[in-house]
Amino acid sequence: MADVLAKVSAGSLASVVPTTALTGASSVAKRKFLAERFQIETIVTSHDPERISFSENTAIHESLVVGRRPEQERAPTRFVSLARMPRDTHEAILLSDRINRREPLGNWGTEHLWPWPRIREGEWTAAQFFDVELAHAIHDLAALAETVLVPAGDLCRIEPDGRRVRDAFVRKASPDVPGQAPILWDHSTQVQVTMEAEPDVFGTPKPERVSYAGQLRAKSSRLLIVNRLRTNTVRISACYASEPALGSAWTPVTPISPDPAFEHALCAWWNSTPGILTLLNSRAKALDYARFSLDSLRSLLVPDPSRVAIGALAEAFAATRSKELNPWPQMHDCPTRAAIDQAAARVVRIDGRTVADWRRRIACEPTVSGVPHREAA
């Protein structure tokens, strides 16, 4: 409708959208559609933990997208990341004037330019990070897809979705009921502090779903990846269970070519800083309480054992699997995570100091720490 209503020349578009719509795989066609028809001039995103939206009566992170009919030469897009949202109309006018005049934002936040080719391809990652260096890090990891990384779905079966498990099983199990399945139902960050995991319930099939429950049970795996998390409390983003299990807050991951060493390496990778970055780049619903669809999990980039030696990650898993990991806001000061990161850096051939810098920057992100950026007023 905006494309039809906007004038062919000098037409403009302004829209408030969920921030995750600027990054989610399911919205890439919409982003490409907009980029083809409009010069995306400015995208403003709130990273104020106390005020995450532009709209009333909503609890999701939002961004303001401003575009105009393009000239012949496409310009980079301005990404404005707000450390704090205006508190009243007066502050809103002051901030908008500063943005329009391209004046330094100071304590209001940060601003950076994102190249047109990335906008054209629907890569609008910069909206979800206050620190632009993390957005560049995502771009650097994506570039490794040509050499050492591939989408997880190319190597693994990642299913079933937690909703399917909840549809088929009841949480409170009776002893010795036929068809019971070990399930990691919850993701308690007070309980799940190491990569080793124990099923917390034995799910009993619902009477009307016995056959379906059996189909799901066949997809159990010892390796599971989280399908929802709170960024300010999460410690473990993938775990290795004592026995094959299903998940409610977790999703089973089964390599197409069974190999315990690869499973161990994947578990370590998804708990490493590069692996966490790929998860942060795939957030849906909200930036601080993220959900991950099966498509998003399958699109996560992981090391390809046919192109790179993964032994260092498997060894790191063996050495750290029972050691406690700090929550993400304290990940910069976590010797266990640092050890895993050293292995991840070796496998994907990135300087370990670069990965350590990413780890520090993630911990400072307002959507991870839950507190305003330290440079904010």
SVG drawing of the C-alpha trace seen along z (x, -y; Angstrom):
<svg xmlns="http://www.w3.org/2000/svg" viewBox="-8 -21 53 70">
<polyline fill="none" stroke="black" stroke-width="0.4" points="0.0,0.0 2.8,-2.4 4.4,-1.6 1.2,-2.5 0.4,-5.6 3.9,-7.2 4.6,-9.5 6.8,-8.2 9.3,-10.9 10.0,-12.5 7.5,-10.1 8.3,-9.1 7.6,-6.3 7.7,-6.1 6.7,-3.1 7.1,-1.6 7.9,2.1 9.0,4.8 12.8,4.7 13.0,8.4 11.2,7.9 14.4,6.1 16.5,9.2 14.3,12.3 14.6,14.8 10.8,14.8 10.9,11.0 13.8,10.9 11.5,10.7 9.7,7.6 13.1,5.9 14.2,6.5 10.9,5.2 11.3,2.0 14.9,1.6 14.1,2.0 11.5,-0.7 12.8,-3.1 16.1,-4.6 16.0,-3.5 17.4,-6.7 17.2,-6.2 16.3,-3.4 15.9,-4.4 15.9,-1.7 15.4,-2.0 18.0,-0.2 16.7,-1.8 15.8,1.2 13.0,-0.9 11.4,-2.1 11.8,0.4 8.9,-0.6 7.5,-3.6 3.9,-2.4 1.6,-2.4 0.3,0.8 3.1,3.0 6.0,4.9 8.2,5.6 11.3,3.8 10.4,1.5 12.2,-0.5 11.2,-3.5 12.0,-3.1 12.2,-6.1 12.5,-5.8 12.2,-8.0 11.9,-7.3 15.5,-6.7 17.8,-8.8 20.0,-7.2 22.8,-6.8 21.9,-4.8 23.3,-6.1 24.2,-4.1 21.4,-3.9 21.8,-5.7 21.2,-3.4 20.4,-5.4 20.6,-3.4 19.1,-5.2 20.6,-4.7 17.5,-6.3 14.1,-7.1 12.7,-10.7 10.6,-11.0 8.2,-13.7 7.2,-15.7 9.8,-18.3 12.7,-15.8 11.3,-14.0 11.4,-17.2 14.9,-18.0 16.1,-14.5 14.4,-14.5 15.8,-17.9 19.3,-16.6 18.9,-13.5 17.5,-15.6 20.4,-18.1 22.8,-15.2 24.3,-16.6 26.3,-14.3 23.9,-12.4 26.0,-12.6 24.4,-10.8 21.3,-10.1 23.0,-7.1 25.1,-6.2 24.8,-6.5 26.5,-4.7 26.2,-4.1 25.3,-0.7 26.3,0.0 23.7,0.0 24.6,3.5 23.8,5.0 20.5,3.1 19.6,4.3 20.2,8.0 18.0,7.6 20.8,7.6 19.6,5.0 21.4,6.5 22.6,3.2 19.2,2.4 19.4,5.0 22.8,4.1 23.6,0.9 27.3,1.6 27.8,1.5 31.0,3.6 28.8,6.6 26.8,6.0 30.0,6.0 31.0,9.2 27.9,10.9 28.8,9.8 32.3,11.2 30.9,14.6 28.5,14.7 31.5,14.2 33.0,17.4 30.1,19.3 32.1,19.5 35.0,21.3 34.3,23.0 30.7,22.4 27.4,23.8 23.7,23.6 23.1,26.1 20.1,27.5 22.5,28.7 24.2,31.0 21.5,31.8 17.8,32.6 16.5,29.9 13.1,30.9 10.5,31.1 9.3,27.7 8.6,27.3 4.9,26.7 4.6,30.1 6.0,31.7 3.6,29.8 0.7,30.8 1.6,34.5 2.7,35.0 1.5,34.0 4.2,32.8 3.2,34.7 4.1,38.3 2.8,41.4 5.3,44.2 5.9,46.8 3.4,45.5 4.0,46.9 5.4,44.4 6.9,42.1 9.7,39.8 12.5,38.0 12.0,34.2 13.9,31.1 10.8,29.1 12.2,25.9 15.2,23.8 16.0,22.8 19.1,20.6 19.5,21.5 19.6,25.2 21.1,25.4 24.6,23.9 26.7,26.4 26.6,28.0 25.6,31.3 21.9,31.7 19.3,34.1 15.7,34.4 13.5,32.7 10.3,34.6 9.1,37.8 6.3,36.8 3.3,39.1 1.5,39.2 -2.0,37.6 -4.6,40.4 -5.6,38.9 -2.0,38.3 -0.3,41.6 0.7,42.3 1.9,38.8 3.9,38.9 5.6,42.0 6.7,40.2 8.1,37.3 9.9,39.6 11.8,41.1 13.3,37.7 14.9,37.5 18.6,36.5 21.3,36.0 22.2,32.7 19.6,29.9 19.6,26.2 17.5,23.6 14.4,22.3 13.7,19.4 15.8,17.5 16.1,14.4 19.3,12.7 20.0,11.2 19.9,14.6 20.8,17.3 24.0,19.3 23.6,22.3 22.4,22.0 23.0,25.7 23.2,28.7 24.2,32.4 21.7,34.7 22.5,37.9 20.1,39.7 18.2,38.9 15.4,36.4 12.8,34.1 12.4,30.5 9.8,27.9 12.2,24.9 14.8,26.9 14.9,28.5 16.7,31.8 19.5,31.6 20.5,34.9 23.4,34.9 22.5,36.5 25.7,38.5 25.8,39.7 29.1,38.6 29.4,38.0 32.5,35.8 30.5,33.6 27.6,33.4 30.1,32.3 31.7,29.8 28.3,28.3 27.4,28.0 30.6,26.1 30.2,23.9 26.7,22.8 28.0,21.9 31.0,20.0 30.9,16.3 30.6,16.7 27.8,19.2 26.0,16.8 26.4,14.1 24.6,16.2 21.7,16.7 21.6,13.0 21.3,12.3 18.3,14.6 16.2,13.2 12.4,13.1 9.5,11.7 11.8,9.6 15.5,8.8 15.7,9.5 13.3,12.5 14.0,14.1 12.2,17.0 13.7,19.1 11.7,20.9 12.9,24.1 13.8,22.2 15.9,19.8 17.7,22.6 18.4,24.4 19.9,21.2 22.4,20.8 26.0,21.0 28.1,23.8 31.5,25.3 31.5,27.7 33.5,30.8 34.1,31.6 36.0,28.3 37.6,27.7 38.9,29.7 36.5,29.6 38.6,31.5 39.5,28.4 35.8,27.8 35.2,31.4 38.2,31.3 37.0,28.0 33.6,29.7 35.3,32.6 37.3,30.2 34.5,27.9 31.2,29.9 30.8,30.0 32.1,26.5 29.7,23.7 29.2,20.9 28.5,17.3 25.3,15.6 25.7,13.7 25.9,10.3 29.0,11.7 30.4,13.7 33.4,11.3 34.6,12.6 34.1,16.3 37.2,18.6 35.0,21.5 33.6,19.4 37.1,18.1 38.4,21.6 35.6,22.6 36.2,19.3 39.8,20.2 38.8,23.5 36.1,21.8 38.6,19.2 41.0,21.9 38.4,23.8 37.0,20.9 40.4,19.2 39.6,16.0 42.1,14.1 41.3,15.1 41.7,11.4 38.8,10.6 36.6,13.2 37.4,11.9 36.5,8.4 33.1,9.7 32.6,11.4 33.1,8.2 30.9,6.2 28.0,8.7 28.1,8.4 27.7,4.6 24.7,4.7 21.6,3.1 19.4,6.0 21.8,8.5 22.8,6.6 19.3,5.3 20.7,1.9 21.2,-1.3 24.4,-1.6 27.2,-2.9 27.7,-6.0 24.0,-7.0 22.9,-9.9"/>
</svg>
